[in-house]
Amino acid sequence: MSDIVKFTRMVDGDRDDYMILEQHERDVARAVGSRLLDALHALDTVDSAYKVSRYEHSVQSATRAWRDGADLDWVVAALLHDVGDLYAPYNHDEFAAAILRPYLRDQCTWVVANHGLFQRYYYAHHFGGNREVHRRHEGHPFFDDAVQFCERWDQASFDPDYQSLPVDFFRPMVDEVFSREPYQQQVIALGVRRPLLDRSVAERRASEPA
């Protein structure tokens, strides 16, 4: 079997052609995690008026999540929640969630998709905006998770003196997430809630070398 399709119009493709494309797309998808980490590094090149770069903010958020005893999905969500900043500055939350949705628990992707709205609580009133706009989601099963995500990990992670873990510490976690078969029911886990914090796990991690 050739490694390139025969057709120039999709309507003319046969089964062999589409088997080639399916395998090629799976091979490309396996590298998504690495490409996202490259995109994360690119955030270090963007001018920032914060005390840290958007890249450092992302790694710091993930480090806080890890030290809070968060599970794999939460840590990767914290690491990549702003990966769209460079490409979609006005809807970066939706951008990141769209990438993560096939691979992470629904709870985590909902929080990532809406964290921009929840973050407005910390600043919107300074511009005459409604800092309570996130309350339109009050009653949603993941509402409290989004509040906690922003409070503990997102809004708090602009500290130049915070000792973040190196991004390579998180690489195996990103690789594990993006090696999952996409859209698997047991991964997406619709409606399942898991805590952001686990004190016993946090204590154990604190006692182990990073």
C-alpha positions in Angstrom: 0.0 0.0 0.0 1.3 3.5 -0.9 1.8 6.0 1.8 0.0 8.7 -0.2 -3.6 8.8 -1.5 -4.4 8.4 -5.2 -7.2 11.0 -5.4 -7.2 14.8 -6.0 -10.9 15.1 -5.0 -12.2 13.4 -1.8 -15.2 12.0 -3.6 -12.9 9.8 -5.7 -11.1 8.2 -2.7 -11.5 4.5 -2.1 -11.1 2.5 1.1 -7.3 2.1 0.7 -7.0 5.9 0.4 -8.9 6.5 3.6 -7.0 3.8 5.5 -3.8 5.7 4.6 -5.3 9.0 5.8 -6.6 7.4 9.0 -3.2 6.0 9.9 -1.4 9.3 9.0 -3.8 11.3 11.2 -3.3 9.0 14.1 0.5 9.4 13.7 0.2 13.1 13.6 -2.1 13.1 16.6 0.4 11.3 18.8 2.6 14.4 18.7 -0.1 16.8 19.8 1.3 16.9 23.4 4.8 17.9 22.2 3.4 20.6 19.9 1.4 22.0 22.7 4.4 22.3 24.9 6.2 24.1 22.1 3.2 26.4 22.0 3.5 26.9 25.7 7.1 27.9 25.3 6.1 30.4 22.6 4.1 32.3 25.3 7.5 33.2 26.8 8.1 35.4 23.7 4.9 37.5 24.1 5.2 40.9 25.8 3.6 40.8 29.2 2.7 43.6 31.6 2.4 41.1 34.4 5.4 40.4 36.6 5.8 37.0 34.9 5.4 35.8 31.3 2.3 33.9 30.3 4.5 30.8 30.0 5.7 31.1 33.6 2.1 31.8 34.7 1.1 28.5 33.0 3.8 26.5 34.7 3.2 28.1 38.0 -0.5 27.3 37.8 0.3 23.6 37.1 2.9 23.6 39.9 0.3 24.9 42.4 -2.2 22.3 41.2 0.4 19.5 41.6 1.3 20.7 45.1 -2.4 20.8 46.0 -2.6 17.1 45.2 -4.6 17.5 42.0 -5.0 14.5 39.7 -3.5 14.2 36.3 -6.4 15.8 34.4 -6.4 18.9 36.7 -2.7 19.4 36.5 -2.6 19.2 32.7 -5.7 21.5 32.5 -3.9 24.0 34.7 -0.7 23.8 32.6 -2.5 24.3 29.3 -5.4 26.5 30.2 -3.9 29.6 28.6 -2.2 27.9 25.7 -4.5 29.8 23.3 -3.4 33.3 24.5 -1.0 33.7 21.5 -3.6 32.7 18.9 -7.0 33.6 20.3 -6.5 36.4 22.8 -10.3 37.1 23.0 -11.4 33.5 23.4 -8.3 31.8 24.6 -10.3 29.8 27.1 -12.6 28.2 24.4 -9.5 27.6 22.2 -7.7 25.7 24.9 -10.8 23.7 25.9 -11.4 22.7 22.3 -7.9 21.1 22.1 -8.3 19.4 25.5 -11.9 18.2 25.2 -11.1 14.8 23.5 -8.5 13.9 26.1 -9.6 15.2 29.5 -12.5 14.8 31.9 -15.5 16.9 31.0 -15.3 18.6 34.4 -11.8 20.0 33.6 -12.6 21.1 30.0 -15.7 22.9 31.2 -13.7 24.8 33.7 -11.0 25.7 31.1 -13.6 26.8 28.6 -15.2 29.2 31.2 -12.2 30.3 33.3 -12.0 33.6 31.4 -15.5 34.5 32.6 -14.8 33.5 36.2 -11.5 35.4 36.2 -13.4 38.6 35.6 -14.4 38.5 39.3 -10.9 39.8 40.1 -10.8 42.8 37.7 -14.0 43.7 35.8 -15.3 46.2 38.4 -12.1 48.3 37.9 -13.4 49.0 34.4 -17.1 49.5 35.4 -17.9 45.9 34.4 -19.8 43.2 36.2 -17.5 41.2 38.3 -20.3 38.7 39.1 -21.0 37.8 35.5 -19.8 34.3 36.2 -22.9 33.8 38.2 -24.9 33.1 35.1 -23.5 29.6 35.5 -24.6 29.3 39.1 -26.2 25.9 39.6 -24.0 24.2 37.1 -22.4 21.1 38.5 -18.9 22.5 37.9 -19.5 26.1 39.1 -17.7 25.7 42.4 -14.8 23.9 40.6 -14.3 26.9 38.3 -14.3 29.3 41.3 -11.7 27.2 43.1 -9.6 26.7 39.9 -9.4 30.5 39.5 -8.9 31.3 43.2 -6.1 28.8 43.9 -4.3 28.3 40.7 -5.1 30.9 38.0 -5.4 34.4 39.6 -2.7 33.5 42.2 0.0 32.5 39.7 1.7 35.8 38.7 4.3 35.7 41.4 7.9 36.1 40.2 9.2 34.7 43.5 7.3 31.5 43.4 9.4 28.4 42.8 7.7 26.6 40.0 8.6 23.1 38.9 10.4 22.9 35.5 8.1 22.3 32.5 9.9 19.0 31.8 8.5 17.7 35.1 5.0 17.9 33.5 6.0 16.5 30.1 5.3 12.8 31.0 1.8 13.9 32.2 1.1 15.7 29.0 2.3 12.7 27.0 0.1 10.4 29.0 -3.0 12.5 28.5 -2.5 12.9 24.7 -1.7 9.2 24.2 -5.3 8.5 25.3 -7.8 7.3 22.7 -9.8 10.5 22.0 -13.4 10.8 23.2 -13.5 7.6 25.2 -16.4 7.6 27.7 -14.3 6.5 30.6 -11.9 9.5 29.9 -14.5 12.2 29.2 -16.5 11.0 32.2 -19.5 13.2 31.6 -20.9 14.7 34.8 -18.2 13.2 37.0 -16.7 15.5 39.6 -13.4 15.0 41.2 -11.8 17.4 43.8 -9.2 19.9 42.8 -7.4 19.4 46.1 -6.4 16.2 47.8 -4.6 16.9 51.1 -3.2 13.4 51.6 -1.7 13.4 48.1 -0.4 16.9 48.6 1.4 15.9 51.8 2.9 12.9 50.1 4.1 14.9 47.1 5.6 17.5 49.4 7.7 14.8 51.1 9.0 13.4 47.8 11.8 14.9 45.7 10.4 16.6 42.6 
